Amino acid sequence: MKVYMNGYPDTWLSPYTIIDYVFFWTDWSKCSRNKQIIADEKWIDHPAWVEKVVPLLNPFCEVLKKVREVISPTIRYVKIDRYDTWSMDHTLAYIIHPMLVQLNETKHGAPYTDDEDVPEYLRSHMAQPKENEWDTDSLHFMRWDWILNEMIWAFEQELKDDDEHQFFDHSECGDEKPWDKDGKYVSKLKLDTEGLEKHQKRKANGFRLFGRYYQNLWD
């Protein structure tokens, strides 16, 4: 597999941006370029003549946009080899797991999630009363953190070759043959059936959550 992708290039240069930087010393330009929140009473609008100049600059901005798209095009190249699908679930885990980890570290928000997908202590009825009906409740972000971590854990297990070895005990097997003198198969292998079942269910639930909230995987 070979994957080449660049970022999302911003090729558009607004006429307002050009004007703001040309007239950088003006108070209205400083307001426009300020990335912080500015109170309404302190905001200074562009002068009226700016609106007349903007249509004149638009053709220039369109040409510049096309030039920048040629210089820095969007690259989306994916080449799939035959062996990539021999164990596709394992192959994709190498990509999905680190992306989920990064998303969890850099996310700036959280989508709405269903109570049925999280433990009882994180459900909406356990949250503190909201000040306004339209507010998110006090557990809103914790629910998404829990769901993301379950996805991450599931794909982390998928990357391991022996994620279930902890539930098998070979200590009493020794070098003896696994059948008795009558030829009947006798296994001394100990299996933690309950633990293995819980492990598999949690893993399957992590993959289910990944599919359920796939369109919410954004930063």
Backbone as CSV, one residue per row, in Angstrom:
resi,resn,N_x,N_y,N_z,CA_x,CA_y,CA_z,C_x,C_y,C_z
1,MET,0.843,-1.193,0.000,0.000,0.000,0.000,0.879,1.245,0.000
2,LYS,0.514,2.193,-0.805,1.196,3.479,-0.816,0.148,4.583,-0.781
3,VAL,0.313,5.496,0.136,-0.652,6.581,0.306,0.098,7.900,0.330
4,TYR,-0.281,8.811,-0.554,0.304,10.158,-0.578,-0.840,11.173,-0.512
5,MET,-0.858,11.944,0.546,-1.889,12.963,0.705,-1.263,14.206,1.321
6,ASN,-1.578,15.347,0.756,-1.131,16.586,1.376,-2.288,17.214,2.147
7,GLY,-2.036,18.341,2.749,-3.086,18.991,3.524,-4.141,19.609,2.628
8,TYR,-5.025,20.334,3.231,-6.081,21.002,2.481,-5.620,22.427,2.174
9,PRO,-5.061,22.650,0.980,-4.500,23.977,0.669,-5.581,25.050,0.563
10,ASP,-5.299,26.178,1.177,-6.203,27.324,1.083,-5.698,28.221,-0.035
11,THR,-6.262,28.047,-1.222,-5.757,28.783,-2.393,-6.481,30.103,-2.618
12,TRP,-7.516,30.370,-1.828,-8.290,31.588,-2.042,-7.735,32.736,-1.204
13,LEU,-7.496,33.859,-1.867,-7.053,35.073,-1.186,-8.150,36.120,-1.340
14,SER,-8.770,36.483,-0.248,-9.897,37.401,-0.284,-9.455,38.826,-0.618
15,PRO,-10.270,39.539,-1.397,-9.972,40.965,-1.655,-9.872,41.768,-0.369
16,TYR,-10.709,41.423,0.594,-10.659,42.123,1.877,-9.303,41.926,2.561
17,THR,-8.752,40.711,2.447,-7.446,40.434,3.055,-6.365,41.296,2.415
18,ILE,-6.399,41.409,1.093,-5.418,42.246,0.390,-5.507,43.689,0.862
19,ILE,-6.724,44.192,0.919,-6.923,45.590,1.331,-6.473,45.796,2.772
20,ASP,-6.800,44.830,3.635,-6.417,44.958,5.042,-4.909,45.040,5.221
21,TYR,-4.170,44.261,4.430,-2.716,44.260,4.580,-2.055,45.438,3.866
22,VAL,-2.687,45.944,2.831,-2.149,47.135,2.161,-2.294,48.350,3.070
23,PHE,-3.448,48.461,3.736,-3.715,49.591,4.637,-3.556,49.140,6.093
24,PHE,-2.435,48.507,6.379,-2.201,47.867,7.677,-2.196,48.838,8.854
25,TRP,-1.928,50.133,8.594,-1.809,51.089,9.709,-3.155,51.612,10.209
26,THR,-4.208,51.340,9.464,-5.529,51.884,9.835,-6.150,51.076,10.966
27,ASP,-7.013,51.752,11.717,-7.678,51.075,12.830,-8.628,49.980,12.336
28,TRP,-9.317,50.229,11.202,-10.239,49.205,10.707,-9.498,47.980,10.186
29,SER,-8.305,48.179,9.655,-7.492,47.043,9.220,-7.022,46.223,10.414
30,LYS,-6.615,46.894,11.478,-6.170,46.199,12.682,-7.301,45.372,13.290
31,CYS,-8.509,45.917,13.255,-9.660,45.176,13.773,-9.912,43.922,12.932
32,SER,-9.851,44.084,11.630,-10.140,42.979,10.729,-9.096,41.871,10.839
33,ARG,-7.844,42.243,11.057,-6.764,41.262,11.126,-6.606,40.653,12.509
34,ASN,-7.257,41.232,13.480,-7.166,40.735,14.845,-7.886,39.384,14.970
35,LYS,-7.171,38.364,15.448,-7.738,37.016,15.559,-8.463,36.798,16.889
36,GLN,-8.411,37.780,17.742,-9.070,37.675,19.041,-10.512,38.176,18.950
37,ILE,-11.267,37.901,19.983,-12.643,38.385,20.038,-12.638,39.871,20.387
38,ILE,-13.342,40.635,19.576,-13.403,42.084,19.787,-14.839,42.475,20.128
39,ALA,-14.993,43.221,21.188,-16.332,43.664,21.584,-16.937,44.549,20.501
40,ASP,-18.262,44.490,20.356,-18.954,45.234,19.292,-18.662,46.728,19.345
41,GLU,-18.598,47.264,20.551,-18.402,48.706,20.672,-16.982,49.131,20.265
42,LYS,-16.052,48.184,20.205,-14.676,48.505,19.822,-14.390,48.160,18.352
43,TRP,-15.365,47.532,17.683,-15.155,47.114,16.300,-15.296,48.300,15.342
44,ILE,-14.380,48.390,14.379,-14.419,49.461,13.380,-14.624,48.828,12.007
45,ASP,-15.706,49.192,11.336,-16.018,48.630,10.019,-15.103,49.186,8.939
46,HIS,-15.044,48.448,7.821,-14.320,48.971,6.660,-15.001,50.244,6.160
47,PRO,-14.245,51.180,5.659,-14.876,52.383,5.073,-15.671,52.005,3.826
48,ALA,-16.577,52.872,3.423,-17.490,52.575,2.316,-16.753,52.298,1.007
49,TRP,-15.621,52.963,0.777,-14.916,52.795,-0.503,-14.385,51.377,-0.713
50,VAL,-14.199,50.633,0.397,-13.683,49.259,0.289,-14.643,48.376,-0.510
51,GLU,-15.948,48.559,-0.269,-16.939,47.750,-0.973,-16.925,48.027,-2.469
52,LYS,-16.485,49.199,-2.865,-16.402,49.520,-4.295,-15.152,48.911,-4.938
53,VAL,-14.103,48.742,-4.132,-12.845,48.198,-4.644,-12.872,46.665,-4.722
54,VAL,-13.615,46.052,-3.840,-13.666,44.586,-3.780,-14.026,43.951,-5.122
55,PRO,-15.089,44.393,-5.843,-15.408,43.793,-7.147,-14.278,43.939,-8.164
56,LEU,-13.491,44.991,-8.052,-12.377,45.192,-8.976,-11.229,44.215,-8.710
57,LEU,-11.087,43.825,-7.454,-10.018,42.893,-7.082,-10.402,41.431,-7.280
58,ASN,-11.690,41.147,-7.369,-12.151,39.759,-7.479,-11.529,39.002,-8.651
59,PRO,-11.493,39.577,-9.890,-10.868,38.856,-11.012,-9.406,38.508,-10.748
60,PHE,-8.676,39.429,-10.137,-7.276,39.178,-9.789,-7.165,38.014,-8.808
61,CYS,-8.062,37.996,-7.824,-8.048,36.928,-6.817,-8.373,35.569,-7.438
62,GLU,-9.276,35.551,-8.417,-9.626,34.300,-9.098,-8.430,33.765,-9.877
63,VAL,-7.735,34.639,-10.578,-6.546,34.221,-11.325,-5.473,33.704,-10.370
64,LEU,-5.261,34.430,-9.269,-4.270,34.019,-8.280,-4.626,32.663,-7.687
65,LYS,-5.903,32.418,-7.493,-6.369,31.132,-6.961,-5.980,29.985,-7.894
66,LYS,-6.197,30.168,-9.190,-5.861,29.129,-10.171,-4.360,28.895,-10.234
67,VAL,-3.573,29.956,-10.126,-2.119,29.821,-10.127,-1.655,29.034,-8.909
68,ARG,-2.210,29.356,-7.762,-1.828,28.659,-6.530,-2.241,27.203,-6.564
69,GLU,-3.370,26.891,-7.231,-3.812,25.497,-7.357,-2.862,24.700,-8.235
70,VAL,-2.261,25.354,-9.232,-1.275,24.685,-10.098,0.025,24.457,-9.334
71,ILE,0.443,25.461,-8.596,1.697,25.371,-7.841,1.581,24.361,-6.703
72,SER,0.451,24.384,-6.022,0.257,23.496,-4.870,-1.058,22.727,-5.026
73,PRO,-1.071,21.716,-5.903,-2.308,20.981,-6.151,-2.652,20.044,-4.991
74,THR,-3.902,19.666,-4.925,-4.338,18.686,-3.941,-3.888,17.300,-4.394
75,ILE,-3.205,16.587,-3.512,-2.700,15.247,-3.841,-3.476,14.203,-3.046
76,ARG,-4.114,13.305,-3.749,-4.831,12.200,-3.134,-4.495,10.939,-3.927
77,TYR,-3.390,10.288,-3.593,-2.955,9.111,-4.332,-2.916,7.904,-3.401
78,VAL,-3.625,6.866,-3.772,-3.655,5.631,-2.988,-3.429,4.450,-3.924
79,LYS,-2.422,3.656,-3.639,-2.146,2.450,-4.418,-2.303,1.242,-3.497
80,ILE,-3.185,0.322,-3.869,-3.444,-0.873,-3.076,-2.760,-2.066,-3.727
81,ASP,-1.941,-2.769,-2.946,-1.313,-3.996,-3.418,-2.178,-5.206,-3.041
82,ARG,-1.944,-6.322,-3.719,-2.768,-7.512,-3.481,-2.683,-7.971,-2.030
83,TYR,-1.475,-7.918,-1.466,-1.299,-8.425,-0.100,-1.964,-7.543,0.950
84,ASP,-2.366,-6.321,0.587,-3.024,-5.425,1.547,-4.381,-5.963,1.989
85,THR,-5.003,-6.787,1.156,-6.337,-7.305,1.489,-6.295,-8.747,1.982
86,TRP,-5.092,-9.309,2.175,-5.018,-10.645,2.741,-5.557,-10.630,4.172
87,SER,-5.255,-9.583,4.872,-5.785,-9.382,6.221,-6.112,-7.898,6.349
88,MET,-7.127,-7.504,5.621,-7.457,-6.085,5.474,-7.760,-5.427,6.811
89,ASP,-8.423,-6.144,7.719,-8.744,-5.568,9.025,-7.477,-5.202,9.787
90,HIS,-6.452,-6.042,9.677,-5.186,-5.777,10.358,-4.422,-4.647,9.670
91,THR,-4.437,-4.648,8.326,-3.733,-3.612,7.561,-4.291,-2.223,7.868
92,LEU,-5.612,-2.095,7.856,-6.232,-0.793,8.110,-5.983,-0.304,9.532
93,ALA,-5.811,-1.241,10.465,-5.578,-0.852,11.856,-4.299,-0.037,12.002
94,TYR,-3.294,-0.285,11.141,-2.044,0.470,11.197,-2.266,1.946,10.844
95,ILE,-3.310,2.225,10.091,-3.630,3.599,9.706,-4.620,4.220,10.688
96,ILE,-5.660,3.455,11.017,-6.745,3.985,11.838,-6.289,4.277,13.261
97,HIS,-5.514,3.373,13.852,-5.134,3.551,15.254,-4.369,4.849,15.510
98,PRO,-3.276,5.149,14.777,-2.562,6.412,15.047,-3.401,7.645,14.726
99,MET,-4.322,7.542,13.758,-5.190,8.689,13.456,-6.150,8.947,14.608
100,LEU,-6.682,7.889,15.192,-7.581,8.053,16.336,-6.833,8.640,17.530
101,VAL,-5.605,8.188,17.728,-4.792,8.710,18.841,-4.558,10.205,18.664
102,GLN,-4.194,10.614,17.444,-3.957,12.038,17.193,-5.238,12.841,17.343
103,LEU,-6.340,12.318,16.821,-7.621,13.017,16.957,-7.968,13.219,18.427
104,ASN,-7.729,12.206,19.223,-8.045,12.291,20.646,-7.212,13.363,21.339
105,GLU,-5.986,13.581,20.837,-5.091,14.571,21.453,-5.353,15.990,20.968
106,THR,-5.906,16.149,19.765,-6.011,17.480,19.162,-7.441,17.958,18.947
107,LYS,-8.431,17.143,19.273,-9.824,17.510,18.995,-10.216,18.797,19.700
108,HIS,-11.101,19.546,19.040,-11.565,20.828,19.581,-13.046,20.815,19.930
109,GLY,-13.671,19.678,19.839,-15.098,19.607,20.139,-15.539,18.168,20.288
110,ALA,-16.825,17.986,20.384,-17.374,16.642,20.547,-18.783,16.599,19.963
111,PRO,-19.127,15.524,19.254,-20.475,15.403,18.693,-21.456,14.926,19.754
112,TYR,-22.724,14.968,19.411,-23.734,14.385,20.299,-23.659,12.872,20.192
113,THR,-23.718,12.215,21.313,-23.629,10.757,21.358,-24.859,10.176,22.048
114,ASP,-25.111,8.906,21.833,-26.271,8.247,22.426,-25.913,7.648,23.775
115,ASP,-26.827,7.786,24.721,-26.597,7.252,26.063,-26.334,5.756,26.053
116,GLU,-26.956,5.049,25.124,-26.811,3.596,25.084,-25.391,3.156,24.743
117,ASP,-24.571,4.083,24.249,-23.211,3.739,23.842,-22.179,3.973,24.928
118,VAL,-22.594,4.465,26.081,-21.646,4.755,27.161,-22.135,4.116,28.456
119,PRO,-21.256,3.966,29.445,-21.663,3.402,30.734,-22.698,4.281,31.427
120,GLU,-23.359,3.711,32.387,-24.437,4.394,33.108,-23.988,5.715,33.716
121,TYR,-22.776,5.746,34.290,-22.323,6.951,35.002,-22.050,8.143,34.082
122,LEU,-22.017,7.902,32.759,-21.770,8.987,31.808,-23.032,9.424,31.071
123,ARG,-24.137,8.806,31.338,-25.352,9.111,30.595,-25.946,10.458,31.014
124,SER,-26.741,11.016,30.127,-27.201,12.397,30.292,-27.984,12.618,31.580
125,HIS,-28.715,11.597,32.045,-29.504,11.799,33.266,-28.625,11.868,34.519
126,MET,-27.320,11.525,34.367,-26.404,11.612,35.493,-25.688,12.971,35.528
127,ALA,-25.896,13.791,34.510,-25.216,15.090,34.432,-25.869,16.108,35.362
128,GLN,-25.140,17.168,35.642,-25.679,18.259,36.454,-26.737,19.020,35.659
129,PRO,-27.696,19.628,36.336,-28.751,20.379,35.628,-28.156,21.468,34.740
130,LYS,-28.712,21.617,33.546,-28.228,22.621,32.610,-28.837,23.992,32.916
131,GLU,-28.042,25.035,32.675,-28.530,26.396,32.892,-29.548,26.776,31.828
132,ASN,-29.276,26.388,30.586,-30.189,26.642,29.471,-30.468,25.338,28.744
133,GLU,-31.623,25.225,28.158,-32.018,23.997,27.478,-31.082,23.653,26.322
134,TRP,-30.560,24.679,25.666,-29.715,24.444,24.493,-28.255,24.157,24.850
135,ASP,-27.885,24.243,26.114,-26.512,23.957,26.526,-26.222,22.457,26.450
136,THR,-24.956,22.117,26.236,-24.553,20.716,26.362,-24.427,20.405,27.855
137,ASP,-24.712,19.166,28.221,-24.656,18.836,29.647,-23.207,18.644,30.105
138,SER,-23.023,18.503,31.403,-21.682,18.467,31.994,-20.893,17.214,31.624
139,LEU,-21.551,16.206,31.071,-20.873,14.965,30.706,-20.697,14.811,29.191
140,HIS,-21.089,15.847,28.452,-21.081,15.769,26.991,-19.706,15.382,26.437
141,PHE,-18.663,16.060,26.864,-17.321,15.817,26.342,-16.719,14.541,26.919
142,MET,-17.084,14.194,28.135,-16.581,12.962,28.740,-17.119,11.734,28.011
143,ARG,-18.343,11.833,27.510,-18.910,10.708,26.757,-18.099,10.459,25.482
144,TRP,-17.765,11.535,24.777,-16.997,11.389,23.549,-15.578,10.890,23.841
145,ASP,-14.983,11.358,24.934,-13.660,10.864,25.332,-13.703,9.351,25.558
146,TRP,-14.752,8.890,26.243,-14.864,7.461,26.541,-15.026,6.656,25.254
147,ILE,-15.869,7.123,24.351,-16.112,6.423,23.085,-14.841,6.373,22.240
148,LEU,-14.131,7.487,22.140,-12.885,7.514,21.371,-11.848,6.558,21.955
149,ASN,-11.757,6.532,23.271,-10.789,5.646,23.915,-11.130,4.175,23.705
150,GLU,-12.417,3.862,23.619,-12.809,2.482,23.328,-12.433,2.100,21.897
151,MET,-12.597,3.028,20.968,-12.155,2.777,19.585,-10.645,2.529,19.556
152,ILE,-9.898,3.419,20.215,-8.441,3.320,20.228,-8.009,1.980,20.811
153,TRP,-8.625,1.577,21.908,-8.273,0.308,22.553,-8.536,-0.867,21.618
154,ALA,-9.669,-0.854,20.925,-10.027,-1.954,20.023,-9.007,-2.097,18.897
155,PHE,-8.618,-0.978,18.282,-7.654,-1.050,17.180,-6.248,-1.348,17.696
156,GLU,-5.961,-0.972,18.915,-4.674,-1.330,19.511,-4.577,-2.837,19.691
157,GLN,-5.679,-3.457,20.117,-5.706,-4.917,20.256,-5.560,-5.591,18.899
158,GLU,-6.185,-5.007,17.875,-6.127,-5.573,16.528,-4.691,-5.601,15.998
159,LEU,-3.872,-4.649,16.437,-2.486,-4.572,15.979,-1.597,-5.626,16.638
160,LYS,-2.054,-6.177,17.742,-1.266,-7.187,18.444,-1.491,-8.565,17.810
161,ASP,-0.447,-9.363,17.785,-0.579,-10.721,17.258,-1.076,-11.695,18.325
162,ASP,-1.018,-11.282,19.579,-1.372,-12.201,20.672,-2.232,-11.512,21.727
163,ASP,-3.198,-10.703,21.282,-3.984,-9.940,22.252,-4.856,-10.825,23.144
164,GLU,-5.019,-12.115,22.791,-5.851,-13.012,23.600,-5.020,-14.035,24.375
165,HIS,-3.692,-13.941,24.316,-2.845,-14.960,24.946,-3.020,-14.997,26.455
166,GLN,-3.396,-13.860,27.035,-3.534,-13.779,28.486,-4.630,-14.681,29.040
167,PHE,-5.518,-15.143,28.174,-6.625,-15.981,28.633,-6.348,-17.475,28.469
168,PHE,-5.157,-17.826,27.979,-4.770,-19.215,27.788,-3.577,-19.543,28.683
169,ASP,-3.699,-20.636,29.438,-2.639,-21.061,30.352,-2.086,-22.414,29.878
170,HIS,-0.822,-22.396,29.411,-0.175,-23.612,28.908,0.776,-24.213,29.942
171,SER,0.773,-23.684,31.154,1.787,-24.050,32.137,1.774,-25.534,32.493
172,GLU,0.621,-26.195,32.428,0.531,-27.602,32.827,0.614,-28.554,31.643
173,CYS,0.791,-28.008,30.452,0.832,-28.871,29.265,2.137,-29.653,29.192
174,GLY,3.248,-29.000,29.507,4.537,-29.670,29.483,4.857,-30.261,28.124
175,ASP,5.634,-31.346,28.140,6.022,-32.019,26.902,5.230,-33.302,26.678
176,GLU,4.261,-33.563,27.560,3.479,-34.783,27.436,2.579,-34.725,26.211
177,LYS,2.315,-35.904,25.638,1.432,-35.971,24.486,-0.006,-35.728,24.931
178,PRO,-0.780,-35.023,24.133,-2.138,-34.630,24.542,-3.188,-35.729,24.366
179,TRP,-2.805,-36.993,24.562,-3.802,-38.064,24.538,-3.363,-39.171,25.489
180,ASP,-4.349,-39.923,26.008,-4.060,-40.961,26.996,-3.715,-42.280,26.308
181,LYS,-3.538,-43.322,27.130,-3.103,-44.618,26.597,-4.142,-45.253,25.695
182,ASP,-5.401,-44.844,25.827,-6.466,-45.375,24.973,-6.633,-44.559,23.687
183,GLY,-5.776,-43.565,23.505,-5.852,-42.741,22.292,-6.859,-41.608,22.385
184,LYS,-7.418,-41.386,23.570,-8.384,-40.309,23.748,-7.651,-38.996,23.983
185,TYR,-8.117,-37.940,23.273,-7.466,-36.636,23.382,-7.742,-36.028,24.747
186,VAL,-6.687,-35.624,25.411,-6.809,-34.989,26.723,-5.991,-33.702,26.705
187,SER,-6.658,-32.596,26.905,-5.970,-31.311,26.893,-5.826,-30.768,28.301
188,LYS,-4.609,-30.336,28.623,-4.360,-29.723,29.928,-4.348,-28.200,29.829
189,LEU,-4.724,-27.710,28.662,-4.764,-26.265,28.456,-5.895,-25.653,29.273
190,LYS,-5.582,-24.594,30.017,-6.597,-23.895,30.805,-7.025,-22.638,30.059
191,LEU,-8.310,-22.424,30.003,-8.850,-21.281,29.266,-9.773,-20.462,30.157
192,ASP,-9.496,-19.170,30.231,-10.375,-18.242,30.957,-11.490,-17.827,30.001
193,THR,-12.528,-18.645,29.942,-13.607,-18.415,28.985,-14.318,-17.094,29.228
194,GLU,-14.581,-16.791,30.480,-15.296,-15.551,30.816,-14.471,-14.322,30.444
195,GLY,-13.186,-14.355,30.776,-12.325,-13.230,30.449,-12.168,-13.040,28.947
196,LEU,-12.027,-14.153,28.213,-11.896,-14.092,26.756,-13.150,-13.522,26.118
197,GLU,-14.308,-13.931,26.623,-15.571,-13.436,26.065,-15.728,-11.936,26.299
198,LYS,-15.375,-11.461,27.494,-15.445,-10.031,27.785,-14.494,-9.245,26.883
199,HIS,-13.305,-9.773,26.687,-12.305,-9.134,25.833,-12.827,-9.010,24.401
200,GLN,-13.369,-10.076,23.880,-13.866,-10.076,22.501,-15.062,-9.145,22.333
201,LYS,-15.939,-9.109,23.348,-17.113,-8.232,23.275,-16.701,-6.765,23.316
202,ARG,-15.729,-6.436,24.153,-15.276,-5.044,24.232,-14.620,-4.624,22.915
203,LYS,-13.844,-5.518,22.345,-13.179,-5.248,21.077,-14.215,-5.032,19.967
204,ALA,-15.212,-5.925,19.920,-16.266,-5.806,18.906,-17.054,-4.514,19.095
205,ASN,-17.264,-4.109,20.347,-18.004,-2.870,20.609,-17.201,-1.655,20.158
206,GLY,-15.875,-1.704,20.314,-15.031,-0.612,19.843,-15.137,-0.436,18.341
207,PHE,-15.168,-1.543,17.610,-15.331,-1.474,16.156,-16.730,-0.990,15.787
208,ARG,-17.724,-1.395,16.589,-19.100,-0.932,16.338,-19.195,0.572,16.516
209,LEU,-18.561,1.093,17.563,-18.573,2.533,17.811,-17.862,3.288,16.698
210,PHE,-16.794,2.699,16.171,-16.077,3.319,15.064,-16.996,3.484,13.859
211,GLY,-17.772,2.464,13.552,-18.712,2.556,12.438,-19.858,3.507,12.727
212,ARG,-20.343,3.485,13.958,-21.494,4.318,14.328,-21.154,5.812,14.287
213,TYR,-19.937,6.156,14.708,-19.557,7.571,14.780,-18.496,7.924,13.734
214,TYR,-18.463,7.168,12.658,-17.463,7.388,11.615,-17.509,8.819,11.081
215,GLN,-18.708,9.345,10.855,-18.841,10.699,10.281,-18.621,11.797,11.322
216,ASN,-18.357,11.409,12.552,-18.057,12.395,13.585,-16.563,12.449,13.904
217,LEU,-15.769,11.731,13.119,-14.322,11.727,13.349,-13.680,12.931,12.683
218,TRP,-13.858,14.076,13.300,-13.308,15.314,12.768,-12.641,16.087,13.906
219,ASP,-11.801,17.015,13.507,-11.089,17.833,14.485,-11.604,19.262,14.399
